[in-house]
Amino acid sequence: MKQDLLEKVLEAKEERATYQKQLIDNYQLPLVSLTLNLPGGYFQYTGWENVMEKAVIAIDKAFDNDVMFKDTRVGKWGPEGFWVIDQLLENVKIGTIRIEDIHPLGRLFDIDVINKQGSSISRRDFHIKARKCMICNHDALDCYVGKKHTGEELKLKIDEMIDKGLEKGW
């Protein structure tokens, strides 16, 4: 069962990377790629559609008239969105960090910015600290790699975040 899940996740990543490369090759502009931070699969969370909708609205609003191409869909491993943005790469990354950090549901958004060479730009490239764990506020990557929280703990916390975030009405 776990192997099937891993294979699906890897297939989805490969499919997404191929699509991203096509968009970058076609437009030669920064690419914003959105997925949701919903461990265990989006289908486990009621309200995922609303979370995705809020993320799409936030990205649309942040880049307004500079969107050259947009596509949202449910891929092999969940909802995803793609925007080609006609702005400086640095401005795009700062804009997406702002969305992730300020939006009430932003912690559930995984917004990558990809340059013309196909490389993802990280917060560290801007001397900005990595994202914090949803549960304990330590470095999220450390908690993920160290498996410090159970799937049940994460699900409960995310369900709570979705409920509170949707209440705020952004």
C-alpha positions as CSV (number, residue, x, y, z in Angstrom):
1,M,0.0,0.0,0.0
2,K,2.7,2.5,1.0
3,Q,4.7,1.6,-2.2
4,D,1.6,2.4,-4.3
5,L,1.3,5.7,-2.6
6,L,5.0,6.5,-3.1
7,E,4.7,5.6,-6.7
8,K,1.7,7.9,-7.2
9,V,3.5,10.8,-5.5
10,L,6.6,10.3,-7.6
11,E,4.6,10.0,-10.8
12,A,2.8,13.2,-10.0
13,K,6.0,15.0,-9.3
14,E,7.5,13.8,-12.6
15,E,4.3,14.8,-14.5
16,R,4.3,18.2,-12.9
17,A,8.0,18.8,-13.6
18,T,7.5,17.9,-17.3
19,Y,4.6,20.4,-17.5
20,Q,6.6,23.1,-15.7
21,K,9.5,22.6,-18.1
22,Q,7.1,23.0,-21.1
23,L,5.8,26.3,-19.7
24,I,9.2,27.6,-19.0
25,D,10.5,26.7,-22.4
26,N,7.4,28.3,-24.1
27,Y,7.4,31.6,-22.1
28,Q,10.9,32.1,-20.7
29,L,9.5,33.8,-17.7
30,P,9.2,33.0,-14.0
31,L,6.8,30.2,-13.2
32,V,4.7,29.9,-10.1
33,S,3.7,26.4,-9.2
34,L,1.1,25.7,-6.5
35,T,0.3,22.5,-4.6
36,L,-1.2,22.1,-1.1
37,N,0.5,21.0,2.1
38,L,-1.9,18.3,2.9
39,P,0.1,15.3,4.2
40,G,-1.4,11.9,3.4
41,G,-3.3,13.2,0.4
42,Y,-5.8,16.0,-0.3
43,F,-8.7,13.6,-0.4
44,Q,-8.5,13.1,3.4
45,Y,-9.4,16.8,4.1
46,T,-12.9,18.2,3.8
47,G,-12.5,21.7,2.5
48,W,-9.5,21.1,0.3
49,E,-11.4,22.6,-2.7
50,N,-11.9,25.8,-0.7
51,V,-8.3,26.0,0.4
52,M,-7.2,25.6,-3.3
53,E,-9.7,28.3,-4.4
54,K,-8.4,30.7,-1.7
55,A,-4.8,30.0,-2.9
56,V,-5.7,30.6,-6.5
57,I,-7.5,33.9,-5.6
58,A,-4.5,35.1,-3.6
59,I,-2.0,34.3,-6.4
60,D,-4.3,35.9,-9.0
61,K,-4.6,39.0,-6.9
62,A,-0.9,39.3,-6.1
63,F,0.1,39.2,-9.8
64,D,-3.0,40.7,-11.3
65,N,-2.2,42.0,-14.8
66,D,1.2,40.3,-15.1
67,V,-0.2,36.7,-15.5
68,M,0.7,35.6,-19.0
69,F,-0.7,32.0,-18.6
70,K,-2.7,30.2,-15.9
71,D,-3.8,26.7,-15.4
72,T,-5.3,24.9,-12.4
73,R,-6.2,21.3,-12.3
74,V,-6.4,18.2,-10.1
75,G,-3.3,16.2,-11.0
76,K,-2.3,12.6,-10.1
77,W,-1.7,13.6,-6.5
78,G,-4.0,16.5,-6.0
79,P,-4.8,20.0,-6.9
80,E,-2.1,22.1,-8.6
81,G,-1.8,25.5,-10.3
82,F,0.6,27.1,-12.7
83,W,1.1,30.8,-13.5
84,V,3.6,32.3,-15.8
85,I,4.3,35.8,-14.5
86,D,5.8,38.7,-16.4
87,Q,7.8,40.2,-13.5
88,L,11.3,40.0,-12.1
89,L,12.0,36.6,-10.5
90,E,12.8,38.3,-7.2
91,N,9.5,40.1,-7.1
92,V,7.6,37.0,-7.9
93,K,9.3,35.1,-5.1
94,I,8.8,37.8,-2.5
95,G,5.2,38.0,-3.5
96,T,4.7,34.3,-3.0
97,I,6.5,34.3,0.3
98,R,4.1,37.1,1.4
99,I,1.1,35.0,0.5
100,E,2.4,31.9,2.3
101,D,3.3,34.0,5.4
102,I,0.3,36.4,5.6
103,H,-2.8,34.6,4.3
104,P,-4.8,32.8,7.0
105,L,-4.5,29.5,5.0
106,G,-1.0,30.3,3.7
107,R,0.7,27.6,5.7
108,L,-1.2,25.1,3.7
109,F,-0.1,26.6,0.4
110,D,3.1,25.2,-1.2
111,I,4.0,27.9,-3.7
112,D,7.2,27.3,-5.7
113,V,8.8,29.9,-8.0
114,I,10.9,28.4,-10.8
115,N,13.4,30.4,-12.9
116,K,14.0,30.2,-16.6
117,Q,16.6,27.5,-16.1
118,G,14.0,25.3,-14.3
119,S,15.4,25.6,-10.8
120,S,13.2,26.3,-7.8
121,I,14.1,29.5,-5.9
122,S,14.1,29.0,-2.1
123,R,13.6,31.3,0.8
124,R,17.2,30.8,1.7
125,D,18.2,32.5,-1.6
126,F,16.6,35.6,0.0
127,H,18.1,35.0,3.5
128,I,14.6,34.2,4.8
129,K,14.2,31.4,7.3
130,A,12.6,28.2,6.3
131,R,9.0,27.6,7.1
132,K,8.0,26.4,10.5
133,C,6.3,23.2,11.5
134,M,2.5,23.5,11.7
135,I,2.5,21.8,15.1
136,C,5.5,22.7,17.1
137,N,7.0,25.8,15.3
138,H,10.4,24.2,14.8
139,D,12.0,23.9,11.3
140,A,9.4,22.1,9.2
141,L,11.9,20.1,7.3
142,D,13.5,18.8,10.5
143,C,10.1,17.6,11.8
144,Y,9.3,16.0,8.4
145,V,12.6,14.2,8.1
146,G,12.6,13.2,11.7
147,K,9.0,12.1,11.6
148,K,8.4,14.0,14.8
149,H,4.6,14.1,14.5
150,T,2.1,11.4,13.6
151,G,-0.2,11.5,10.6
152,E,-3.1,11.8,13.0
153,E,-1.6,14.8,14.8
154,L,-1.0,16.5,11.4
155,K,-4.5,15.8,10.2
156,L,-6.1,17.2,13.3
157,K,-3.9,20.4,13.1
158,I,-4.6,20.9,9.4
159,D,-8.4,20.3,9.8
160,E,-8.3,23.0,12.5
161,M,-6.2,25.3,10.3
162,I,-8.7,24.8,7.4
163,D,-11.7,25.6,9.7
164,K,-10.1,28.7,11.2
165,G,-8.7,29.9,7.8
166,L,-12.0,29.6,6.0
167,E,-13.8,31.4,8.8
168,K,-11.6,34.5,8.2
169,G,-13.2,34.8,4.8
170,W,-10.2,35.9,2.6
